Amino acid sequence: MDDLLKALEAKDNPNIPDLRPGDTVKVHARIVEGERERIQIFPGTVLRIKHGGNNASFTVRRTAAHGVGVERTFLLRSPRIERVEVVRHSHVRRAKLYFLRDRKGRRAVLKEKR
């Protein structure tokens, strides 16, 4: 039974480094528009990481135009992710950073880990 489950499990994406909540990242995702394909960069802060085999994912939040917060969830094993750049690590004390949803501007900035 374990062999069957391992056969169905997707391969790890080697372009995704070890991520932690609070990391500021740039996610390079492949977007398909009709017959064309392009790479879109989604910069932001990692809010959470959900483990769970094939369903493992991470959520990135950024502030778009006019202070509107945008969250996007990416699958860790997705072949659609070209690469993930870790820009900086931040000092956080919890695993899920949902409190950032209520904050705006300077209050939403996390302290950098040195």
Number of C-alpha atoms within 10 A of each C-alpha: 5 6 7 8 8 11 9 9 12 13 14 13 16 12 15 17 12 7 18 19 22 27 24 24 21 19 21 19 19 16 14 11 8 6 5 7 10 11 14 14 16 18 19 23 28 26 26 22 20 14 11 8 14 15 14 14 17 18 18 24 23 19 17 11 8 6 10 9 15 14 16 13 14 17 17 25 20 18 16 16 20 17 18 20 16 20 12 13 20 17 13 16 9 11 13 17 16 12 9 16 15 9 12 13 8 7 9 13 13 16 11 13 11 7
